[in-house]
C-alpha cells in the first residue's frame, strides 16, 4: 500500500518542482465596523487589522495555488473582547484530455475566539470534472469534508459531503448549473435526550439532502448577474426538552427553500459595485413554535429569513483600495427566539503589493 502511495506522489512532487512560479502577492488591511443585533442592548464597534498572501503557479498540465491569512479583531466598546482568526489553504488543478482533477485543503483556526474560545476546522475536497473542449457543458463530481472542534461549545462534528453538478455555458452572457448534494454530519458532544430530558449515550446525526439551480451571465460589458435557488431536507435524531415531562422528538427535522440574487458592476477598473439579496423559508417538520408567554403552540415552527448587502470599492493607483459595505438581515417567526434582526456598516483600507 505504501509503495502505491509513493508511486502516486513522486510524479506529483516532480511536476510541482518543474512548475513555472510567479511572485506571491501580499496585502495588509485595517477596518472599522458598526454592528447591532436585536438581542443586544447597544451597538458594538469591532475593529481589526489583517494580512494575507497568495501565490498561483502553473504546471505543465494545470496549476496549484496557496493562500495564508491572519486577522486580529477587538471591540472598541469592550477592551476585554477580542479574537484572532487564521486561515491556510492550498489547491491543485490538473488537466487531462477529457477530465480535469482538483484537490484542495483549508485550515481555519483561532487561539482565542469570542464564541468558542479556541477552535480549529480543517476542510478537504477532491473533484473530477468532465469538460469536453468542443462542447458547452461540464459535469462535476465533488467530495468534501470538514472537522470542527470548538473548545467551549458542544457542536464539534465531522461533516462529509458528496455533490454532483452539471453546467451548460453556451456563452459568456448566459450559463446554467444544476446540482444535487448529500451530507452526513456526526456530532461528538451533542447527545440525544431521553424522556426525562437527560443526555443519553446516543450522539446527534444529521442527514442532509439539497438541490440547487442557478443562472448567471453578463449584461452588457460591465455587469455580471446571478440568480440561484435551492431546496434542503434535513433528517436529524436531535430533539429538545421543552417543559416538564414534555420531550419534542425529531425537533431538528426541517425543509427549506432559498432564493438568492447577485450583481457585480465595474464600469471602470478603479471602481466596483456589488449587491446581494436572499429570501429563505424554513419549516420544521415536527418542532412546535413557542409563543411569547413561553408556552408551546400547536403550529409547526416556521421561519422566514431575508436580507442583503451592498459593497463598494475603489482605488486610485491599484495598490491602495478603499471599501465599504452595508448589511441588513431580518428573520420573521411567531417564535420570539427566531424573530430577530441585525445590521452592520463596515469600512476598510487594503494595501496590496
C-alpha positions in Angstrom: 0.0 0.0 0.0 2.8 2.4 0.9 4.5 1.7 -2.4 1.3 2.6 -4.3 1.0 5.8 -2.4 4.7 6.7 -3.2 4.2 5.9 -6.9 1.3 8.4 -6.9 3.0 11.2 -5.0 6.5 11.1 -6.6 5.3 12.2 -10.1 3.2 14.8 -8.4 6.1 16.2 -6.5 8.3 16.2 -9.6 5.6 18.0 -11.5 5.3 20.7 -8.9 9.1 21.2 -8.8 9.1 21.9 -12.5 6.2 24.4 -12.4 6.6 27.9 -13.6 6.5 30.1 -10.5 5.0 33.6 -10.2 5.8 36.0 -7.4 3.4 35.9 -4.4 1.1 38.8 -3.8 0.7 40.3 -0.3 -1.8 42.7 1.2 -2.4 44.4 4.6 -5.6 46.0 5.8 -7.4 47.6 8.6 -11.1 48.1 9.2 -13.8 49.5 11.5 -17.3 48.4 11.8 -20.6 49.2 13.5 -23.0 46.3 14.1 -26.2 45.9 16.0 -28.2 42.8 16.9 -31.8 42.7 18.1 -31.0 40.7 21.2 -28.2 43.0 22.5 -28.5 46.3 24.3 -26.4 48.6 22.2 -24.3 48.7 19.1 -20.9 47.2 19.0 -17.8 48.6 17.4 -15.3 45.9 16.2 -12.1 47.0 14.5 -9.2 45.0 13.2 -6.1 44.5 11.2 -5.4 41.8 8.7 -2.7 40.4 6.4 -2.8 37.8 3.7 -0.6 36.3 1.0 -1.4 34.4 -2.2 0.5 32.7 -4.9 -0.6 30.8 -8.0 1.9 28.8 -10.1 1.4 27.0 -13.4 2.1 23.3 -14.0 2.7 21.6 -17.4 -0.9 20.5 -17.3 -2.6 22.7 -14.7 -1.8 24.9 -11.7 -1.5 25.0 -8.0 -2.0 27.8 -5.5 -1.7 28.6 -1.8 -3.2 31.2 0.4 -2.5 32.4 4.0 -4.3 35.0 6.1 -4.5 36.3 9.6 -6.8 38.7 11.3 -6.9 40.3 14.8 -10.2 41.9 15.9 -11.0 43.8 19.0 -14.0 45.8 20.2 -13.7 49.5 20.9 -16.7 49.4 23.3 -15.2 46.4 25.3 -11.4 46.2 25.6 -11.7 42.7 27.0 -13.4 41.4 23.9 -11.1 40.4 21.2 -10.3 37.4 18.9 -7.9 36.2 16.2 -8.7 34.2 13.0 -6.2 32.4 10.8 -6.6 30.6 7.5 -4.3 28.4 5.4 -5.3 27.0 2.0 -3.8 25.0 -0.9 -5.3 23.9 -4.2 -4.2 21.8 -7.1 -5.8 21.6 -10.6 -4.7 19.1 -13.3 -6.0 18.9 -16.8 -6.5 15.8 -18.9 -7.8 15.1 -22.4 -11.4 14.7 -21.3 -11.3 15.0 -17.5 -9.8 17.6 -15.1 -8.9 16.8 -11.4 -8.9 19.1 -8.5 -7.9 18.8 -4.8 -7.9 21.3 -2.0 -7.4 21.7 1.7 -8.1 24.6 4.1 -7.2 25.0 7.8 -9.1 27.6 9.8 -8.3 28.1 13.4 -8.3 30.6 16.3 -6.4 30.8 19.6 -9.0 33.0 21.1 -12.5 33.0 19.6 -15.2 35.1 21.3 -17.8 32.4 20.8 -15.8 29.2 21.1 -12.5 30.0 22.9 -10.1 28.2 20.7 -11.3 26.3 17.6 -9.9 24.5 14.6 -11.5 23.5 11.4 -9.7 21.6 8.6 -11.5 21.2 5.3 -10.6 19.0 2.4 -12.0 18.3 -1.1 -11.5 16.4 -4.3 -13.2 16.8 -7.7 -13.4 15.1 -11.0 -14.7 17.3 -13.9 -15.7 16.2 -17.3 -15.4 19.2 -19.6 -15.2 18.4 -23.3 -13.3 21.2 -25.1 -15.7 21.3 -28.1 -19.0 21.3 -26.1 -20.5 23.9 -23.8 -21.4 21.6 -20.9 -19.5 20.1 -18.0 -20.2 17.6 -15.2 -18.5 17.7 -11.8 -18.4 15.1 -9.0 -17.1 16.6 -5.8 -16.4 15.2 -2.4 -15.6 17.5 0.6 -15.2 17.0 4.3 -14.8 19.1 7.5 -13.8 18.5 11.1 -15.0 21.2 13.5 -13.6 21.5 17.0 -14.8 24.2 19.4 -13.3 24.3 22.9 -16.2 25.9 24.7 -19.2 24.7 22.7 -20.8 21.3 22.2 -21.3 21.2 18.4 -18.0 19.5 17.5 -18.6 17.4 14.4 -17.4 15.7 11.3 -19.1 16.5 8.0 -18.9 14.5 4.8 -20.5 15.8 1.6 -20.9 14.4 -1.9 -22.1 16.6 -4.8 -23.0 16.0 -8.4 -23.5 19.0 -10.7 -23.9 19.8 -14.3 -23.4 23.1 -16.1 -24.3 24.5 -19.5 -22.4 27.6 -20.7 -23.0 28.3 -24.3 -21.6 31.9 -24.0 -20.3 34.5 -21.6 -23.7 36.1 -21.5 -25.6 33.0 -20.2 -25.0 29.9 -18.2 -27.0 27.5 -16.1 -26.0 24.9 -13.4 -27.9 22.2 -11.6 -26.6 20.4 -8.5 -27.5 17.6 -6.1 -25.7 17.3 -2.7 -25.9 14.8 0.1 -24.2 15.4 3.5 -23.7 13.5 6.7 -22.9 15.4 10.0 -21.8 13.4 13.0 -21.7 15.2 16.3 -19.3 14.0 19.1 -20.6 16.1 22.1 -24.3 16.7 21.2 -26.4 13.9 22.8 -30.0 12.9 22.2 -32.2 13.4 25.2 -34.3 10.8 27.0 -37.9 11.1 28.2 -36.6 12.8 31.4 -34.6 15.5 29.5 -31.2 13.9 30.3 -28.4 13.2 27.9 -28.2 9.7 26.5 -25.2 7.9 25.0 -26.6 8.4 21.5 -24.9 11.2 19.6 -26.6 13.6 17.2 -26.5 12.7 13.5 -28.0 14.7 10.6 -28.7 13.6 7.1 -29.0 16.5 4.6 -30.1 16.4 1.0 -30.2 19.5 -1.1 -30.7 20.5 -4.7 -29.8 23.7 -6.5 -30.5 25.6 -9.7 -28.6 28.7 -10.8 -28.4 31.0 -13.8 -25.7 33.6 -14.5 -24.5 35.8 -17.2 -23.1 39.1 -18.4 -25.4 42.1 -19.1 -23.6 44.5 -21.4 -19.9 44.6 -20.8 -19.6 45.6 -17.2 -22.4 43.9 -15.2 -22.4 40.2 -14.0 -25.6 38.8 -12.6 -26.5 35.5 -10.9 -29.9 34.0 -9.8 -30.0 30.8 -7.8 -32.4 28.7 -5.9 -32.1 25.8 -3.5 -34.1 23.2 -1.6 -32.9 21.4 1.5 -34.2 18.5 3.5 -32.7 17.7 6.9 -33.3 14.4 8.8 -31.9 14.6 12.4 -32.2 12.5 15.5 -31.7 15.6 17.7 -34.5 16.6 20.0 -35.2 19.2 22.7 -36.6 19.2 26.2 -39.3 21.9 26.1 -41.0 21.7 29.6 -41.7 19.3 32.5 -42.4 15.8 31.1 -42.5 17.1 27.6 -39.9 15.9 25.1 -40.1 17.1 21.5 -38.7 14.2 19.4 -37.2 14.8 15.9 -37.3 18.5 16.6 -34.5 19.4 14.2 -36.0 17.8 11.1 -36.7 20.6 8.6 -37.1 21.6 5.0 -36.2 24.9 3.4 -36.4 26.9 0.2 -33.8 29.5 -0.6 -33.7 32.2 -3.4 -30.7 34.4 -4.0 -29.6 37.1 -6.4 -26.3 38.8 -7.0 -25.0 41.6 -9.3 -21.5 42.9 -9.7 -20.9 46.1 -11.8 -17.4 47.5 -12.7 -17.7 50.2 -15.4 -14.0 51.2 -14.9 -11.1 49.3 -13.5 -10.9 51.6 -10.4 -14.5 51.1 -9.2 -16.7 48.2 -8.3 -20.2 47.8 -7.0 -21.8 44.6 -5.7 -25.2 43.8 -4.3 -26.7 40.6 -2.9 -30.2 39.6 -1.7 -31.6 36.4 -0.3 -35.0 35.0 0.9 -35.3 31.7 2.7 -38.3 29.9 4.1 -37.6 27.2 6.8 -40.3 24.8 8.1 -39.5 22.5 11.0 -41.3 19.2 10.3 -42.1 18.3 13.9 -40.9 21.1 16.1 -43.6 23.4 17.5 -43.3 27.1 17.9 -43.1 28.8 21.3 -45.4 31.8 21.9 -44.3 35.0 23.7 -45.5 33.7 27.0 -43.2 30.7 26.8 -45.9 28.0 26.2 -45.8 25.7 23.2 -48.4 26.2 20.4 -49.9 23.7 18.0 -48.2 25.3 15.0 -45.1 24.0 13.5 -42.1 26.3 13.7 -41.7 28.3 10.5 -39.0 31.0 9.9 -38.6 33.5 7.1 -35.0 34.8 6.7 -34.3 37.7 4.4 -31.6 40.2 3.9 -29.0 41.7 1.7 -25.7 43.6 1.3 -24.2 46.3 -0.7 -20.4 46.6 -1.4 -18.5 49.5 -2.8 -14.8 49.5 -3.7 -12.5 51.9 -5.5 -8.8 52.6 -5.9 -6.7 55.4 -7.5 -3.5 53.5 -8.0 -4.3 49.7 -8.0 -2.4 49.4 -4.7 -4.4 51.1 -2.0 -8.1 50.0 -2.0 -11.0 51.7 -0.3 -14.0 49.6 0.6 -17.3 49.9 2.4 -20.2 47.6 2.9 -23.8 47.7 4.3 -25.6 44.6 5.5 -29.1 44.0 6.9 -30.7 40.7 7.8 -34.2 40.0 9.2 -35.9 36.9 10.4 -39.7 36.6 10.9 -41.3 34.0 13.0 -44.1 33.5 15.5 -41.5 32.1 17.9 -39.7 35.1 19.6 -36.4 33.1 19.7 -36.3 33.2 15.9 -37.8 36.7 15.4 -34.6 38.8 15.1 -32.6 41.2 13.0 -29.1 42.6 12.6 -27.2 45.2 10.6 -23.7 46.3 10.1 -21.7 49.1 8.4 -18.1 48.4 7.6 -15.3 50.4 6.1 -11.7 49.2 5.4 -8.5 50.0 3.7 -6.3 47.4 2.0 -2.8 47.9 0.6 -1.6 45.3 -1.9 1.9 44.8 -3.4 
